[in-house]
Amino acid sequence: MEGCSEPQLDAKAKVTNQLIDFQWKLGMAVSSDSCRSLKYPYVAVLLKVADPSGQVKNKSFEMTIPQFQNFYRQFKEIAAVIETV
């Protein structure tokens, strides 16, 4: 995940999809073809998202622990803003 930039959303951008479900699990990469001992923790995320027509799609991705912690913080901030609306 090194070198990946986080997407920035325009405050005026239209949201067209609806989050249906959010699942996450903690994993540990222990080895690969090129490295015998990784011991690399990660978070695997699965989102179920409905588009405007109602079609549900699964989106999955992995994050490092620091990326997930930042993601979680941002969700808490979003929830706090939504409660004020």
Secondary structure, DSSP 8 states (H G I E B T S, - for coil): -TT-------TT-----EEEEEEEEEEEE---SS-S---EEEEEEEEEEE-TT--EEEEEEEE-HHHHHHHHHHHHHHHHHHHH-
